[in-house]
Amino acid sequence: MDVVNLDTADFFLKNNNADGRQKDEWGKVEEIASSGERARLLLLIETVLPGAVAGATEDGDNSVRPITVLYDEIDSHVGGRAAVAVAKLLSDQGRDANQIISITHNAAIASIADNHFVVDKVEKAGRGEGVIVGVRSVEGEEREREVARMAAGELVDVEGLEFARALLREGQAHREGRKTLLQSN
């Protein structure tokens, strides 16, 4: 029997409507999947087969591991248990000497991160003058307030802060490899 080594593989997907009815839409992932679906598939593959996702050098070497992986709202259209699962996968992927940057609006994703940055946009004084974008790191109580705001919007109150603290404790426990209340079954 001959052994064949493949350098690439095509993945096919059948899309479903939001209400669960099947669409007759089969196709290559890169042609029919949303950017969020593609990113979650990439995360899944890299989690199950570490090192499977690689870049290429100018001389054609396809085995170069990425130094940094950027996920732009990989958690779009997921919440609850699925968001926690995505957060854990991101955290675990970051343990393999990769730097993972995840742009998110989800408190579960933000709470498991080693570092948390907030991007602020402020309109310039004159109408139509554009915006000023700032990036700042949040830690301690400021991070608690930010995670609470992400979870509860502008309605941050005592319960929102308690929830944010619980998420941050669970995120810290996961990063340290301790059993957590949020572990998936």
C-alpha positions as CSV (number, residue, x, y, z in Angstrom):
1,M,0.0,0.0,0.0
2,D,1.4,3.4,-1.0
3,V,1.4,6.2,1.6
4,V,0.4,9.6,0.4
5,N,1.3,12.7,2.3
6,L,-1.0,15.6,1.8
7,D,0.0,19.2,2.1
8,T,-3.5,20.6,2.0
9,A,-7.0,19.5,2.6
10,D,-10.4,20.9,1.6
11,F,-13.1,21.1,4.2
12,F,-16.8,21.1,3.1
13,L,-19.7,22.5,5.1
14,K,-23.4,22.3,4.8
15,N,-25.0,25.5,6.1
16,N,-28.1,25.5,8.3
17,N,-30.6,28.4,8.6
18,A,-30.8,30.0,12.1
19,D,-34.1,28.2,12.7
20,G,-32.4,24.8,12.0
21,R,-34.0,24.1,8.6
22,Q,-31.4,22.7,6.1
23,K,-30.3,24.8,3.2
24,D,-29.1,22.9,0.1
25,E,-25.8,24.8,0.4
26,W,-22.8,22.6,0.4
27,G,-19.4,24.0,-0.4
28,K,-15.9,24.6,0.6
29,V,-15.6,26.3,4.0
30,E,-13.7,29.2,2.5
31,E,-16.5,29.8,0.0
32,I,-19.7,29.5,2.2
33,A,-18.7,29.9,5.8
34,S,-18.7,33.2,7.7
35,S,-15.5,34.6,9.0
36,G,-16.5,33.5,12.5
37,E,-17.2,30.0,11.4
38,R,-13.9,29.8,9.6
39,A,-12.0,31.1,12.6
40,R,-13.7,28.6,15.0
41,L,-12.9,25.8,12.6
42,L,-9.3,26.9,12.5
43,L,-9.2,27.0,16.3
44,L,-10.7,23.5,16.5
45,I,-8.2,22.1,14.0
46,E,-5.3,23.7,15.8
47,T,-6.6,22.5,19.2
48,V,-7.0,18.9,18.0
49,L,-3.9,18.8,15.8
50,P,-1.4,21.3,17.3
51,G,0.9,22.5,14.6
52,A,-1.5,21.7,11.8
53,V,-2.0,25.4,11.0
54,A,1.2,26.8,9.6
55,G,2.4,29.6,7.4
56,A,4.7,29.4,4.5
57,T,8.1,31.1,3.9
58,E,9.3,32.6,0.6
59,D,11.2,29.4,-0.2
60,G,8.0,27.3,0.1
61,D,8.6,25.8,3.6
62,N,5.0,25.2,4.8
63,S,5.9,24.1,8.3
64,V,6.4,27.5,9.9
65,R,4.3,27.8,13.1
66,P,2.7,31.1,13.6
67,I,4.1,33.3,16.3
68,T,0.9,35.3,16.7
69,V,-2.6,34.3,15.9
70,L,-5.3,37.0,15.7
71,Y,-8.9,36.1,16.1
72,D,-11.3,38.9,15.3
73,E,-14.6,38.3,17.2
74,I,-14.2,34.5,17.0
75,D,-17.1,34.4,19.5
76,S,-19.6,36.1,17.2
77,H,-23.0,34.3,17.3
78,V,-22.1,32.2,20.3
79,G,-22.9,32.6,24.0
80,G,-23.1,30.8,27.2
81,R,-21.5,27.3,27.3
82,A,-20.2,27.7,23.7
83,A,-18.5,31.0,24.6
84,V,-16.8,29.4,27.6
85,A,-15.7,26.5,25.4
86,V,-14.2,28.9,22.9
87,A,-12.5,30.8,25.7
88,K,-10.9,27.7,27.0
89,L,-9.7,26.6,23.5
90,L,-8.1,30.0,23.0
91,S,-6.4,29.8,26.4
92,D,-5.1,26.3,25.7
93,Q,-3.9,27.3,22.3
94,G,-1.9,30.1,23.8
95,R,0.0,27.6,26.0
96,D,1.8,26.1,23.0
97,A,4.2,29.0,22.7
98,N,1.8,31.1,20.5
99,Q,0.6,34.5,21.2
100,I,-3.1,34.6,20.8
101,I,-4.9,37.9,20.3
102,S,-8.6,37.8,20.4
103,I,-10.8,40.8,19.7
104,T,-14.0,40.2,21.6
105,H,-17.1,41.7,23.2
106,N,-17.7,38.6,25.3
107,A,-17.0,38.6,29.0
108,A,-16.2,34.9,29.1
109,I,-13.5,35.3,26.5
110,A,-12.1,38.4,28.1
111,S,-12.0,36.9,31.6
112,I,-9.8,34.0,30.7
113,A,-7.1,36.2,29.0
114,D,-3.7,36.7,30.5
115,N,-3.8,40.4,29.5
116,H,-6.9,42.5,28.9
117,F,-6.8,45.6,26.7
118,V,-9.7,48.0,26.0
119,V,-9.9,49.9,22.7
120,D,-11.6,53.3,23.1
121,K,-12.8,55.4,20.2
122,V,-13.5,59.1,20.9
123,E,-14.9,61.5,18.3
124,K,-12.7,64.5,17.7
125,A,-14.1,67.9,18.8
126,G,-15.3,69.1,15.3
127,R,-18.1,67.3,13.5
128,G,-16.7,65.1,10.8
129,E,-13.1,65.4,12.1
130,G,-12.8,61.7,12.7
131,V,-12.0,59.7,15.8
132,I,-9.1,59.1,18.1
133,V,-8.5,55.5,19.0
134,G,-6.8,54.6,22.2
135,V,-5.7,51.3,23.7
136,R,-5.3,50.8,27.4
137,S,-4.5,47.8,29.6
138,V,-7.0,47.1,32.5
139,E,-6.1,45.2,35.6
140,G,-7.5,44.7,39.1
141,E,-10.7,46.5,39.9
142,E,-10.7,48.3,36.6
143,R,-10.7,44.9,34.8
144,E,-13.5,43.7,37.1
145,R,-15.6,46.7,36.1
146,E,-14.8,46.2,32.4
147,V,-15.7,42.5,32.4
148,A,-18.9,43.5,34.3
149,R,-19.7,46.1,31.7
150,M,-19.1,43.5,28.9
151,A,-21.5,41.1,30.6
152,A,-24.2,43.6,31.7
153,G,-23.8,46.7,29.6
154,E,-24.0,50.0,31.3
155,L,-26.2,48.4,34.0
156,V,-23.1,47.4,36.1
157,D,-24.2,46.9,39.6
158,V,-23.2,44.8,42.6
159,E,-24.5,41.6,40.9
160,G,-22.7,42.4,37.7
161,L,-19.4,42.9,39.6
162,E,-19.9,39.7,41.5
163,F,-20.4,37.8,38.2
164,A,-17.3,39.5,36.7
165,R,-15.2,38.5,39.7
166,A,-16.5,34.9,39.4
167,L,-15.6,34.8,35.7
168,L,-12.1,36.2,36.4
169,R,-11.6,33.6,39.2
170,E,-12.6,30.8,36.8
171,G,-10.4,32.2,34.1
172,Q,-7.4,32.3,36.4
173,A,-8.1,28.8,37.7
174,H,-8.3,27.5,34.1
175,R,-5.0,29.2,33.2
176,E,-3.4,27.6,36.2
177,G,-4.7,24.2,35.3
178,R,-7.0,23.9,38.3
179,K,-10.4,22.3,38.0
180,T,-13.0,24.9,37.6
181,L,-16.8,25.2,38.0
182,L,-17.1,26.0,34.3
183,Q,-15.4,22.9,33.0
184,S,-17.3,21.4,30.0
185,N,-18.8,18.0,30.4
